[in-house]
C-alpha cells in the first residue's frame, strides 16, 4: 500500500499546552541537571565516559481505574513499586494509596461493593509462586492491600466479582492457553476452572453472575497461524463446563475485548483489527444476542451505563450506544484529549474517565468538561517509568514512555514530557526532527523542537500492522524505514516514509506470511530485514535484502538459527545480526555468506539493539552495553550490568557526534567510548 500524501493527525491545543507549558494542570516539565559519572578506571580518551542525564521519563502512568463512591481508584503502570491511588473527586486530592510487593503494572481492578473490597490483579515480568492477586479492604484503606493468591497465568488482565462475593480472574502470558480462575473468599483457594479455548493467546475479559462466569479471549498477542479469533464462553457455576456463546458477528475479530453485566444483560465488545470492533448485548438466561452493532474504531472497552445508554471508551474518546434504538455516536469532547482511556464510570449522571495521560476527566453525557484532575498534582507518587525507544540529535535526547515522550535538553538538562497517544517503540532524529514508530496502530509521528508546533502524526498504515519494532534512516534514498509486527494476524511489514514529500509505503509480509520484521538496517541503498516468528513453531531467523524504493526482494539468507533475529546493523561490507538468544552472525554482504558466528549469551541473553559508531558496532542487551570489532568481530564489554529499565526490549541510539544514548537502570545515560584505546 502506498499513500502519496501523508495521513495527518494533530493533538488538540489542550494537549499541546499540556506538553509544552512550564506550569499548569498538565505541565510535566522538570529539571534534571546532568552529572558526570565516569566508569571505574576510565579517563578521557582512554575508555568509556558515562554521563547520567537523569531518569529517562518521569510521570504517573496508569493502566486501570474504577469508581467507588466519590473516590476514583487508579492502578499504576510500569512504575516501581506498583500501586493503587484513590483520588477523591470532591477535593481533587489523593485520599488513599497502597503499594504492592509484586508486579510492574495493574490492568485489573474489580470492586465488591457489598463487602467494601477492591481486588487488584497485576502484570508480572515472570511467572512463579509470587502473588498476582491482592485484596484491599476499603473500610480500612490506611492498611495496605494484602496478597491473596496466584493464578497460574503470569498476568492478570481482568477481574470480576459475582454477587455472592466469588472472584474470577483471566489473563495470560505463561506460554500456555489462558484459563478461567476462581478465588473463594471463604476458603482462600485459587481454582483453575479450565481452559475453554486451547488456541487462544490471551484472555482480557471476564464477567460473573450468581449462575455463570463469562470468559472472553482470542489472539490479542502472538496471533496468526492456528491461533483462535474472538471466543466467548459461559461457565456454568453449578454444573461446571463451558458453552461457546460467541456471537456470529464477532467471530472474524481477533478477540473479545470487554465484558460487563449491565441492566440485566451481558454487554460484549471485540477488539477490531481489519474491521472495526463490534458491540453486543446478550441475554443472561439463554445467551441469545439481543442487539449487535459495528462500533466506531478498533477499541471498545470500559463499559458503564447512564439511563438507557451504554458508554465505552474507544481510541478517539467516549462512545454512547443505545441498544434499543441502535443509536451509536462519538461524544464531542471539544478540546479535551483523553488519549487512551483505562477506566470509565458513571457519577451523578456524568462520566469519569481515567486517561493514560495521567489525569481524570469528568464530562457530561453530552461531552462538556466538568473537571479534570492531574494525578501528579493531586499527590499520586510520580516516579521513573520503564521506557520504550530512545533517539538523540539536534541538541536533544528523547525517551519514549506510555502516552508520552520525555525531551531531554542536552545543554540545559531541562526535561519536558510531550504527550502523544500510544508508545514510541523506536525513533530517529533526522535533521534535528524526531520521527517515531508509534504503537498501537498509530503510525509515524513527527516533532520539530525548533518550530513550536505540536507533535503530529504524518503517516498511517494498516491497523493490523500495529507494533513498530525498529526504525532506521536510509540516507541513500532519504527514507525512514520501520520494521513492524502484526499482533493479531501474524507476520509483519516494512514501512517507508519520505520526510521531504510525506509519501509512505507499507509492504506486508516481505519475508513470508509467517515471519514478522523485528529488525531493519540500511546501507548503500539496500534495506536488510530480520525475521522472527511470534509462534512456537515455523520459520524464523531469515534475513532479506530489500529494495525499499521498488519494494522488491534482492536476495535472502537462511541463517539456520532456531531463534529469530533481534537486531541488525551494517558496517563496511558486513552485516551484523544478533539473535534472540545472543548468537552473533556476521554476513559478508557482497558474497552473501556467513563469515562468522559467536555465542554471546553471557552478555546478550535475549533482545538487543545495535548501532554503528566510532568505527565499531555497539550493541545493548538487557544486561550489557558492548561493542563488536568491525574486522576481527571480537566483543568488548563497554558497560557491564547496565541493566536498562526497558519495557519492551533494550534500545540505543547515537547523535551527530556518535555519542551513544541508552538506559542504565531507569536513567538515561550518554556514553562516549574510544574503541582504539
N, C-alpha and C positions, 0 to 999 in steps of 0.2 A: 504494500500500500504506500502510495506517495501522496504528499499534500504540498503543492507549490506555495500555498500561503499558510503561515503558522496559525494554529488554533490558540487564540489568546484568551487568557482569563486574568483578572486583576483582583487582588484583595481589596476589600472595601476601604473607604477612607478611615473608618474606625480602626481597622487592623493596621493600616499604615501608621496611624497615630500611636497605636499600641507598640509597634515595633521600633519606632524611631524616636519617640519622645524621651526626654530625660526625667520626666516626672509624670504623675497622673495615674489613673486607675490601672492601666496595663503597661506602664513604663517599667521595663525589666532591666534597665541598664545598671551595670555595676562596674566597679573599678577593680582590676586585678593587676597590680604592677608587676612586671617581670622581675624575676630574681635569677641571678646567675648561679647555676649549680653544676659544678664540674664533676665528671665521672672520676672515680677514685684513680689516682695516679696519672691523670691526664694533664697536659699543659698545652696552651695554644700552639697549633701547628703540628702537634705530635700525637693526637688522638682525639677521641670524640669529646666535644664540648656540648654539654646538655644544659639548655636553658628552660626552666619551668615557666610557663605562661599562665599558670593557674588552672582551675577546673575547666574542663572542656566546655560544658554547658551546665548552667545552674538555673533551676526552675522548680516549681512544684508541678509535676506531671501526674496525671490521673488516668485510671482505666475502668472506673466503675463509680456508680453513685445511686443512692436510694434515699427517699424522704421518709422520716419518722416524725410525725407532728410538724413542728416548725424547725426541726434540725435536719440538715442535709448531710448525710454521711458519704464520704468520698474515699475510694481506695487508691493508693498511690501506684505509680508505675516507674519501674527502673530506678528507684531510689533505694538508699540503704540507710537504715533498715526499712523494710516495707511496713506500711501502717495505714490506719484509717483516721481521718479527722471528721468531726461533726461540726458543721457550721450552723449557727443559729441565724435563721433568715430574718429574724426581727432585729437583731443587733449587728449583723454583718461580721461577727467575730467567731473564732474557734471556741466552741463550748466544751468539747470533749475530744480526746485523741488517745490512740493506743498504737503501740508498735508490736510487730510480730517477730518471733525468733527465727522464722524460716521464710523463704520465698523472696522474689525480686519484684513481683507485681501482683496486683489484686484485681482480677477481672470479674470475680463473682461475689456479689453481696445479696443476701436474702433476709427479710425481716419475718420474725414470728411475732405478730402484734399481740396475740393473746398472752404470750409468755415474756414479752418485753425483751426479746433477744435479737441480736444481729449476728448472722452467720457469715463467715468470711472464708473464701477459697482462694488459694494462692497459686501462682505460676512458679515453677522451680527450675533451676539450671540442670538438675539431675534428679533422678528418682531415688527411692530408698525408704528407710523407715521413718524419716522425719515427718512431722505433721504437715499436712496441707489443708486441713480443716480447722477452723477456730470458731469459738463462740464468745460473744461479748455481751455481758449482762447489762442492758441499758438502764436497769433500775439502780445500778451502782457503776456508772461509767468512769468513776475515778479509779476503778480497778482495771487492770489490763485484760485484754481478750485472752482466753485460755485455749490451748491446743486440745482438740477433742478426738482427733483421729487422722487416718491416712487412707485416701482412696488409692487403688493400685495404679491408676493413671497418674502420670507425673504432674500434669497441670489440671487444675480445676477451672473450667471455663464457665460453668453456670451452676446455680443452686436454686432449689425451690423447697418451700416448706408447705406440707399438706396441712389441712385444718386440724388434724389430730396431733400436730407437732412433729411428725416424722420428716426428716431432712433427706432430700435427694440431690445427687451431685452427678455431673458429667464432665468430661474433659478429654484428654489425650496426651500425646507426646511421649509415650513409652515404647513405641515401636510395635505395639500390638493394637488391634482394633479396640476402640473405646467401649466401655461397659456402662451400665446404669448402676449407680451405687446408692446405698441407703445407710443413713446413720440413725440409730434409735436413741432418743434422749432418755428412755427408760433404762436401757441396758448399757449404753455407751458403745455398742458394737457397730462396726462398719461391715456391711454385707454387699458382696458382688451379686447383683440380681441377674446378670447375664449380658451377653454381647449380641444384640439382635441383628447387627449388620457387620458381618465379618470383613467386608471390603471397604468400610468407612475408614477415613484417616483422622477424623476429628468430630467430636460432638460438642456443639456450642449452645444447646438449648434444652431446658428441662422445665416441666411444669407438673403440678400434682393436685389431685383432689383426694377425697377420702377413699374413692374406689380405684383410681388409676394414677399411674405416673406416666408422663409422656416424654419420649426420648427423641431428640432431633439431631441428625448427623449428616455426614456427606464427605466430600473430598475437598475440604477447605484448604489444607496444606498438603503438598505432595500428591496432587491429583493427577489424572491421566491414567493411561493403561487400563487395568482392570478394576480401578477403584470405583466406588459407588458414586451415584449422584444423590440428590436430596432424598432423605429417608426419614419417615416419621412413624414411630411405633407407640402403641398403647400397651402399657404393662398392667395386667390385672393384679391388683394388690392382694386380693383374697385367694385367687386360684393360682397365681403365678403364670408366667408365659406372656409372650409378646404377640401383638397383632399388628400387621402392617396397615396403617391408615393413611399413607401418603396420598394427598390429593393428586389426581392425574395431571392437572395443570401445572403442578410443581415438579414433576419428575425430570424435566430437562435441565433444571437448575442444579448448580453444584452441591448445594447443601441447604438444610434448614438453618435459618439464622436466629430466629427468636420464637419463643412460646410464652403464652400467658393465659391465665384463666380470668376472664373479664365478663361481667354481666351474664354469668351462667353459660358461657361458651368458651371454647378453646380458640385463641387467636394465634395464627401461624404466619410466619414470613419465611421467604427464602433469601439467600444471598445470590444476587444476579451475577452474570458473567457475560456471555454472548448476548443474553437478553436481559431486560430489566427484572428486578425482583418481583415476587408475587406476594399478595396478601390474601388471607382466607380466614373464615370463621368456621368452626366445626361444632356439631352437636356433642355435648358431653355424655349423652345417653347411647346413641348409636354411631357416633363419629362420622356421620354424613356431613357433606360440605353444605353449609348454609349460604355462604357467599364467597366469591373468589374474584380477584381483580388483579390486573397487571399494575404494578406500582410505578412510581417515578424514581428513576435512578437505580443503582445496583445494590443499595443498602436499605434495609428496613429493620430497625431494632428499637428496643426500649419502649415497649407499649405502655400507654396509660390511657385513661378514658375520662372525658368530661361530658356529662349528659349522654347523648346517643352517639357521640363522635369518638372514635379511636384515634389517638395521636401516636406517632412514632417518629424516630429520627431517620433521616437519610443523609447522604453526603452534602446536600445543599442546605440542610436545616431541619425543619419540622414539617411533617405531613399531617393532614387531617382527613380521615376516612369515615364516612357513614355507611356501614354495610347495608342498611335498609334502603337507602336511596342511591347507592353506588356512587355517591359524590366523593371525589378524591381531589385534593388540592394541596399545593405547596403554600405554606404560610409566607406572607411577605413580611420579613423581619426588618426591613429598612436597612439602616447602616449596621445593624447588629450582626456580626460574623461569629457564629458559634463554632466554626471548624468542625472537627469530629466530635460528636456527642456521645458520651458514655453513660448517661443517665437521664431519664425524662420522667417527671412525676407531676401529678395534678395537686394544686394547692389553692383552695378557696376559689375555684373556677379559673385559675391561671395555670400556666405551665412553668416548671422549673427544670432547666437543663444544666447538666454538668459538661462543660466544654473542655475538650482536650487542650485548649489554650491556657487552662489553669484558672478558670473562673466559673461562677454560677450565674446563669442568666434567667431571670423571671420575666415572662412575657404573657400578654393576654392571648386568648384563643384567636384573636384577630391579628396577632403578631406584634402588637405595640410593646415596647420595652417598659417593664415596671421597675426593675432594678438589676444591677449587676454587682457581683461581689468578687473581687480579686482575691484568690485564696492566699497568696503570699501576704497581701496587705491585711488579710483577716487573721493572720497568725499561723497559717499552715507552715510546717517545717520545710523550708526551701533548702535544697542541697544539690550536690553534684550528681548528675544523671549519667547512666551509661549512654554511650554515644553511637552514632552511625558513621557516615563518611566524614572525611576531612579534606580540605583544599587550602591552598595558600597562593598569594600573589597580589600585586598591586598595593602592597603595604598592609594587607590583612590576612589573617588566617580564619577559616570557617570550620565549625564543628556542628554536625547535624544531631538533632535530638528528636523527641516526639513533638510534633506540631511547631517546630521552630529550629532556627539555626543561630548559633552564637557567633557573632562577628568580633574577632579579636583585633584591635588596632595594634600593630606591631611596634609603632613608635611611642604611643602613649600608655599602652596597657589597658585602655578602656575596652570593656566588653558590653555589647548590646545584643539582646536577643531579638531576632527578626522572626515574626510569626508567619507561618505558612502551613497549609494542611499536609498531613501525612508525615513522611520521614525521608530526609535526604540520605539515601543509602550510599551514594557516592557523588563526587562533584569534582569539577575542574575550574580553575581560573584561567580565562583566555583573554589576553589583552586587558587585564585588570577587571574583567567582568566574570562574575560567578555564574556557572551553569550547573544545575543539579539534576540527578536522576531521582525522581520522587515517587516513593511508594505511598499508597497502593493505587495504581492506575492513574497517577497524577501527571505522568509525562515528564517534560523537561521545563524547569523554571529558570528565570534569568534575573540577576540582580547586579546593578551597576552602582557601587557606593558613591561615585562621583556625581551622579545625576540627581540624587534626591528623590527619584521615582521609587515606587514600591516594588517589591519583588513580584514578578509576573510570570504566569505560565505562557510559554512560547511555542510549545509543541505538545500535541496529544497523540496517543496511539491506541490500538485496540484495547479495550478494557480488560480483556483476558490476559494481555501481556502486562501484568500488574506489578511485577517486582524487578526493578532495575538493580543490578548487582555490581556493575563495574563500569567506569567511564574512562575514556581515552581521547586525547586530542590527536587527530590525523593532520599533521602540519602540511603534508604534501597536497592534500585536497581541501584543506580548510574546513574539516568536518569534525564535529563532536560525535564520537561513537559511544553507544551504550549497549551493554550486554544485559539481557533480561530473561526472567523466568515467568512461566505461566503457572501460577499456583494451583489453579483448579483444573486446567486442561492437560497439563503435562507439556514437556518441550519448552521452547523459549523463542527468543528472537534477537536480532541485531537492529538497532536503530541508528539512523544518521540524522544530524541536524546541521544546517549551514547557518552560522550566525549572521552572515552577510545578507542572505536572501530570505531567511526564515523558512526555507524549504526543508522538509523532513521526509524520511522514508522509514518503513518498517518491513523487514523480511522475517516471516515466521518460519521457525524450524529450519534454519540454514544448515544445520549439521545433519539432523534426521528428525523423524517425527516423535522421537523419544527424548533425546538429549536437550537440556536447556543450555543456554550460553552463560556460563558463570564468569568467564574472564575474556578480556579483549586487549590486544596490544597492536600497535601500528608502527610500520617502518617502510620507507621507500614506496609509499602509496598502497601498501598491502596491509589489510587487517588480519590478525590472527585470532581465531575464535577457539576458546577452550570449552570442551563439552563435559557435562555432568548429567546425572540422572537422579531424580527425586525418588525413583522406585528402587526396591531392594535388588531387583534383577534387571538385566538388559544392558545394552551397550553404554559405555562411558569412557572418558579419557581420550576422545577423538580431538585432534587439532585440525582445523580447517583454515587454509589460506584463502582469503576472501577479497574480492574486488568491491570496495564499498560504493563505487560510483555506478558500475554496471550491475552490481548486486548479483555477482556470479562467483561460483567456486572456482579457484585456480588449481588447488590440489589439496589433498588431505593426508594425514598421517595417523595411523592407529598406534597409539603408544603402548598398548598391551597392558596398561596398568589396571588393577582391579578397582581403583579409586578414581573419582572424577578429577578434573583439573580445577585447582583452587585459584591460581593466579598465573599470569603470563607477563613477560617483559622481553624487549629486544635490546641487544647491544651489539653493534657491528653486524657481523654476518650470522650471529647466533640468536636463537630464540630460547629463552629460559622459561621452563614450566615447573611449577610446584603442584603436587597432587594433594588431595585432602588428607593424606596420611604422611606427608612430608617427604615424598620421593622427588628429588631434583632430576629433571630431564632437560638436557641441552640438545637442541636441534640445530644442525648446520643448515641455514635457510637455502643457500644456493643448491646444495646437493639433496636436501630434504631427507637427511639421515640423522638418526640419533647418534650423537658422538660422545655422550657422557651421561651417566646416571649415578646417583648417590642417595643413600638413606640418611635423611636429616630428621628423623622422627624425634630425636633427643632435643632438638631446638625448634622443631616445627611439627607439633603433634596433630594439627588439624587445618583449619582455614588459614589463609595467608594473603598478603598483598605484596606487590613488587613495583619498584620504580628504578630507572637508571639515573645515576647521578655521580659526578666526580670520578668518572672513569671506572665505575663499578656498578653492579646491580645490588640494590638494597631490598631486603625482604623483612617483613614483620609478621610474626605469628602471634598466637595468644600469649606466648611466654617471652619471646626474644626478638630483639632487633639485630639482624646480622647482614653481612654483605657477602657477595659472591664474586670472586675474581673473574674478570671477563676473559682471561686467557687460560689460566690453569683450572678454573672452576672450583677452586678451594673456597671454603667458607670460613669467615671470621666473625665471632660474636662481637657486636659493637656495644649493645646494652643488654646485659643479661637480666633476667627476671623483670622485664619491662611490664609484663602482666597488665596490658591495657584493658581499661574498663569498657569494652566494646559490647554492644547489644547483639549485633548480627555479623560477627566476624571482624577481624582486625583490618585496619586501613593505614596507609601512609601516603604522603604526597610531598611535592617539592615546590619551592618558589623559584623566582628568576635567578637567585644566587645558588641554587641547588642545595639549599638547606633542607633538611628532612623534618617533616611535621608528623607526629603521631601521638599516641597516648602512653603515658606511664601511670598505671593505675587509672584514675579518672581525671588526671591532669594532662593538659595539652603541653607537649614538650617540643622544642626546636633542637635538632641535633645537627651539629656541624662535624663532619668526620674527615679525616685525612687518610685515605686508603694507601697512600705511598709512605706513610710514616713507619 
